[in-house]
């Protein structure tokens, strides 16, 4: 089955990114290596999820970098160059992929890959990638400066996980960030869903985006991960605010279409009044499936054929200004 795809939330499978995801994972999120992503990743390195979790939770950053060195040959077998990745994207029918960074230095104490790394990829391959910069709102004025600097480098959006900073999107520290995004006409992606960190997930309820939308009706917002478990609330917020989109990244689409999972209202309204607001995102690197396999699951959902095309391609094309 051949169709066009825009992946609205895509990992880059280079060695640098893979190592960064392990080393720079905030300590607050160490459980992900034991219970969430670890069961898929650790066996590929020849260790158990518990061993991977122990490494992350007990070693300092320099120690962790040293501990990872023996695994680099195995890590390299899991990674690929950008050129190789583009070849795979082309074979899968992925016309564009949104690659993203996160900056959570203030709460985690860890400096990860700079936004420059992703900007360089976009600069080399502008026909294939759109880049979102990672922004740390706790850096205040420097956060605004980083948005503008990243824009000059060629990045065309920003990404923030509110749960890591323990502030809701309505926090006053966020408002200069929103003003800057409106000024540059770029979208902001929020993590809006369950998390498995040591931090509360309450700060990510979709209702906060509704409040922001009243103050910034021109701000393009993407509610990442579908707003689950607050799906009804997410649907209502997106329905009444034309500037709010919803991505379904990090969930297997087959479960989104399964009764009893809590996604029923998104499926119903996403096939009608919200059909122009849903975005396909893969975060495929930790999903155990390729982008195409995940997109194929969307194609099997009980949606109108024209709606499937919108979810997989047209909605993102319109939001991101892709002709």
LINTARA-V998001 format. One record per backbone hydrogen bond with DSSP energy under -0.5 kcal/mol. CO is the residue of the C=O (numbers start at 1). NH is the residue of the N-H. E is the energy in kcal/mol with one decimal. If there is no record, write none. Layout:
BEGIN
co=<CO:CO>
nh=<NH:NH>
e=<E:E>
END
This chain:
BEGIN
co=<5:5:6:7:9:9:10:11:12:13:14:15:16:17:18:19:20:26:27:28:29:30:31:31:31:32:32:32:37:37:38:41:41:42:42:42:43:48:49:50:51:52:53:54:55:60:61:62:63:64:65:66:66:68:68:69:71:71:72:73:74:75:75:76:81:82:83:84:85:86:87:88:89:89:90:93:93:96:97:97:98:99:102:104:105:110:114:114:115:116:117:118:119:120:121:125:125:128:130:131:132:133:135:136:137:139:140:140:141:142:143:144:145:146:147:148:149:150:150:151:156:157:158:159:160:160:161:161:162:162:162:168:171:171:172:172:174:175:176:177:178:179:180:181:181:187:188:189:190:190:192:201:202:203:205:206:206:207:208:209:210:211:211:212:212:216:219:220:221:221:222:222:223:223:224:224:225:227:228:230:231:232:233:234:235:236:237:240:241:243:243:245:246:247:248:252:252:253:255:258:263:264:265:266:267:268:269:269:272:274:274:277:279:280:282:283:284:284:284:290:291:292:293:294:295:296:298:301:304:305:306:307:308:309:309:310:310:311:312:313:314:315:316:317:317:318:321>
nh=<95:96:8:98:282:283:100:13:14:80:18:19:20:21:22:23:24:29:30:198:32:33:34:35:36:36:37:38:40:41:42:44:45:45:46:47:46:52:53:54:55:56:57:58:59:64:65:66:67:68:69:69:70:71:72:72:74:75:76:77:78:78:79:79:85:86:87:88:89:90:91:92:93:94:93:5:95:7:99:130:10:132:104:108:109:112:117:118:119:120:121:122:123:124:125:128:129:97:99:156:101:159:137:139:140:142:143:144:145:146:147:148:149:150:151:152:153:154:155:154:187:133:189:135:162:191:164:165:165:166:167:171:174:175:175:176:178:179:180:181:182:183:184:185:186:158:222:160:192:224:227:204:205:169:208:209:210:211:212:213:214:214:215:215:216:219:221:188:223:245:190:224:226:247:192:227:228:230:194:234:235:236:237:238:239:240:241:242:244:221:245:223:279:226:251:255:256:257:258:261:267:268:269:270:271:271:272:274:275:277:278:246:248:8:250:286:287:288:289:294:295:296:297:298:299:300:301:303:308:309:310:311:312:313:314:315:316:280:6:317:318:319:320:321:322:321:323>
e=<-2.4:-1.0:-0.8:-3.1:-0.7:-2.9:-0.7:-0.6:-0.7:-2.4:-2.5:-2.5:-2.1:-2.6:-1.2:-3.1:-2.8:-2.4:-1.6:-1.4:-1.9:-1.7:-1.3:-3.0:-0.6:-0.8:-1.9:-2.1:-1.4:-2.1:-2.7:-0.8:-0.8:-1.5:-0.6:-2.0:-0.8:-2.1:-2.6:-2.4:-2.2:-2.1:-2.5:-1.6:-1.8:-3.0:-2.4:-1.8:-2.5:-1.8:-0.8:-0.6:-0.5:-1.9:-0.6:-1.6:-0.5:-2.7:-2.9:-1.0:-0.7:-1.3:-0.7:-0.6:-2.3:-2.7:-1.8:-1.8:-2.8:-2.6:-1.8:-1.8:-0.7:-2.7:-0.8:-2.1:-0.9:-2.3:-0.8:-2.1:-2.9:-2.5:-0.6:-2.0:-2.9:-0.7:-1.4:-0.7:-2.3:-2.3:-1.2:-2.2:-2.6:-2.0:-2.3:-1.5:-1.9:-2.1:-2.4:-2.5:-1.5:-2.5:-0.7:-1.9:-1.6:-1.9:-0.7:-1.6:-2.3:-2.2:-1.9:-2.0:-2.5:-2.7:-2.1:-2.0:-1.4:-0.6:-2.5:-1.1:-0.7:-3.0:-2.9:-1.6:-0.7:-1.6:-1.4:-0.7:-1.0:-1.2:-1.2:-2.3:-2.0:-0.5:-0.6:-0.6:-2.0:-2.4:-1.8:-2.1:-2.5:-2.4:-2.2:-1.0:-2.2:-1.8:-2.5:-2.4:-0.6:-3.1:-1.3:-1.9:-1.6:-0.6:-1.8:-1.1:-1.2:-1.4:-2.1:-2.5:-1.0:-0.5:-1.0:-0.5:-2.4:-1.7:-0.7:-2.5:-0.5:-2.9:-2.7:-1.0:-0.9:-2.2:-1.6:-0.8:-1.2:-2.4:-1.3:-2.6:-2.8:-2.1:-2.4:-2.5:-2.4:-1.9:-0.9:-0.5:-1.7:-2.7:-0.5:-3.2:-2.9:-1.8:-1.1:-1.7:-1.1:-1.5:-1.3:-1.3:-2.2:-2.5:-2.8:-2.3:-0.5:-0.7:-1.4:-3.3:-1.7:-2.3:-0.6:-2.7:-1.8:-2.9:-0.5:-1.3:-1.7:-0.7:-0.6:-2.1:-2.6:-2.7:-1.3:-1.3:-1.9:-0.8:-1.5:-2.8:-2.1:-1.6:-1.5:-2.7:-2.4:-1.9:-1.4:-2.1:-0.5:-1.5:-2.7:-2.4:-2.3:-2.3:-2.8:-0.6:-2.7:-0.6:-0.5>
END
